[in-house]
Amino acid sequence: MQNADPAPLLQLQQLTKRYRAEDAAAVQDVSFDLHEGEILALLGPSGCGKTTTLRMIAGFETPDAGDVLIHGRSVLELAPRDRHIGVVFQDYALFPHLNLLRNVMFGMQQVPRAQRAERAREWLQLVGLATFAERMPDELSGGQQQRAALARTLAAEPRLVLLDEPFSNLDAALRESTRIEVRQLLKKAGTTAILVTHDQAEALSFADRVGVMQAGRLCQTGTPETVYHVPETAFVAEFLGHTNLLPCLAQGRQAQSPLGEINLSTEAQGEVMVSLRPEHLSLEASPASDANCEVISREFRGHDNFYRVQTAGTTPAEYKVLAPYDCVLPAGAPARLTPRQPGVILRG
Ligand SMILES: Nc1ncnc2c1ncn2[C@@H]1O[C@H](COP(=O)(O)OP(=O)(O)OP(=O)(O)O)[C@@H](O)[C@H]1O
């Protein structure tokens, strides 16, 4: 029978790193577990400590406090070749003097020498570069180099792959297709991975679990759906997309809000701050006598319309609303704004 909760592959235990005594900690008390086959995204703004965390996991940086355990053993006690960690940085780091095949063969020490070329070709096939095996890295596009770097890392059969902003210098279309391919590849190989990114769409679409970092701390981890729909703090709510923050007076599952009585997703009493995403509000044209807001602006986005509307005499006075493509209201139009999902209570 399968073990329902196998020991995690990776455990971060209250990891802390301060580069200089006079600086704030780059990473503070970061703890999480990662299970075999899982993909985690570490998401946060520039300078929040994502790369430092990744470097400590790889054993490139020594923590001031806390530990990184791989199958229960501290990463720093393991010789680099026993860590079985593969790292893909944004600058690819392919060897410029080796063709793709030799680049991929480079890390395959675990494969008998006679079989390496054949296995390397299989990896190149898997990333869609079979016909490029004899090409040199500078004869490839950025996206192809990225996939080649990934093939080289995966060919070494690491237990854990660390990806540091690996798609950041690809153009928008290539970025999207490469991230879909890379995710499929990792899932097919059953490889455990951590992606570092400041791009919320990338984190939400790529990972099984997202950890949001702020100023060195991990402030929330959960499935992409949970961190997006049930943010715990205003920072997480706003970093993951647009939202409206409403001061409310809660009584159980109901609250008095600036938009009238609303439902809450959890019970509370007293003053609370509530997040309602633009898609959790609805907007419709209304006679002025029944309106509770006025359109400030409409941004047409093809599949939908993004509105800014203002209400009179409430705080906040401005709301963001996502409306269907066929809800077209001009600036200045009176309208009715209604919450259509329960509000999410924030704790900070
Ligand atoms: N080698 C270093 N020496 C001193 N301070 C450093 C060093 N590396 C990083 N820092 C500082 O540590 C903090 C966290 O940096 P880190 O690179 O981990 O953040 P990040 O979230 O990966 O940022 P980015 O998205 O911009 O790469 C920052 O304040 C940074 O200036």
The ligand as an ORCA input file, in Angstrom:
! r2SCAN-3c Opt
* xyz 0 1
  N      25.840     38.907     -2.045
  C      25.084     39.800     -1.407
  N      25.632     40.691     -0.538
  C      24.873     41.585      0.143
  N      23.525     41.678      0.018
  C      22.931     40.821     -0.845
  C      23.666     39.852     -1.596
  N      22.797     39.145     -2.355
  C      21.574     39.655     -2.095
  N      21.640     40.651     -1.194
  C      20.513     41.411     -0.619
  O      19.615     40.492     -0.030
  C      18.265     40.838     -0.289
  C      17.562     39.682     -0.999
  O      18.153     39.507     -2.283
  P      17.718     38.325     -3.276
  O      18.619     38.379     -4.464
  O      17.652     37.062     -2.519
  O      16.241     38.778     -3.652
  P      15.310     38.333     -4.855
  O      13.936     38.240     -4.282
  O      15.846     37.115     -5.508
  O      15.418     39.583     -5.821
  P      15.357     39.651     -7.449
  O      13.960     39.225     -7.841
  O      15.616     41.105     -7.711
  O      16.427     38.738     -7.955
  C      18.316     42.125     -1.109
  O      18.147     43.212     -0.228
  C      19.700     42.112     -1.696
  O      20.153     43.433     -1.906
*
